[in-house]
Amino acid sequence: MTGSHLTTMRGVSVLVCDKGGSKLSGGRTALDLIGDALGCQADMVAVPVERVADDFFALSSGVAGEVAQKFVNYRIRLAVIGDIASHVAGSDALRDFVRETNRGNQLWFVPDRAELEARLA
């Protein structure tokens, strides 16, 4: 759990990762974060966009789907925090993916921590 800390936002236990550390780049790194979350009994993991591999944003790579499925399987929610405008601008499919996931409760893309807290309210 190096580079992460547990906090409570609006009654939800959130493992907040810092900007340093390994990139969220597939199933293995997703499982590492899920293990950290389970170890500290977090309901959600908040990852800064700087810790998300570029392949995640190329939907054809399958990385986003693989990561999302791991979090769904373990019933841990995931929030990607930061500006993804440059990624979304280049892909209609990614824009649609972000819009759809943000409608749900499992995976969110939020611009900052304040927005995450507001969504948890």
N, C-alpha and C positions, 0 to 999 in steps of 0.2 A: 504493500500500500504506500510505497515511497512516493512522495510528491502529491499526495492526496490527503484530504481531511474530511471528516464526517461532520455534517451540520444538519440542522432541522430547519426546513422552510415550510411554513404554513402547515405544520404537523406532519410533514413528510421527511423521512430520514434520507438525506442526499449525500452521496459520496462525491465530493467536488475534486476533480483532478486539476493539477496545475498545468501550465503550458509546457513544462519540460517532461521528458519521458518518452516511452515508446509510442509510436503512432498506432492508432486504431486502423489496422490494415487487413483485417480478415477474422476468421473464426478463432484462431489461436489467441490473438490479442483481445478479442471480445471476451473469450473465456477467462483470460487473466483479470480483466476488469470485473467480470461477474464474480469471480472468486474473491476478489477484494471486497466487493459489495456484500456478498454473502457472509464473509468473515466479520464484517462490522455491522451486519444486519441492516444494511441500507436498502431502501425501496427503489432508489433511483441512482443512476450514475450521470453526472454532468461533466462532459468532456469539452474543453475548449477546441475550437475549430483548428487551432494550430497543431493539435494532437491527432487530427484525422488525416489519413493518407489521401493523396489526390485521387487514387483509384476508387476510393469510396464514392466520389462525386461523379465518376464515369459509370453510369448505371450498367452499361454493357459488360463491365468487368465482373459483375456479380458480387462485389465486396459489400455494398450497402445491404443487399438482400441477405447475404450470409450473416452479417453482423446483426441486423435487425432480427433475424430468425433465432439467433442464439439468445438474445435478450428476451424475446417472447417465450422461448422454451423454459427459461429460468424465472420468468415472471418478474424481471427487473426492468424498470423503465430506463430509457436513455434520452438524454438531452444533449444536443450539440449546441454549444454556446459560441456565438461570434458571427461575423459578417461573411455570408456565403454568396453575396450578390454576384461576384465575378464568376462563380461556378454556375449559378442559376442562369445568368445572362447568356451563357453559351449552350444551354440545353433545355429545350422545351420539356423533355421527359423528366429531367431533374426538377424543374419548376413544378411540374404536376405531382411528382413524388413528394416533394416538400409540402405542397399544399395539402395533399391527402393525409400524409402522416401527421401533420399538425392538427388535422381534424380529429384524430384519434387520441389515445391516451398512452400509447406505448413508446413512441419515438417523436420527439419534438426538435425543431430547429428554431432557436430563439436568438435574437441579436445580443442579448446581455443577461446578466444574472438577475437584474430587476424584472425583466420580462418573464424569466422562468418563475420567479417568486409570484408574480401576478397571475400566471397561468395556473399555479398550484392552489391559488386561493379559492 
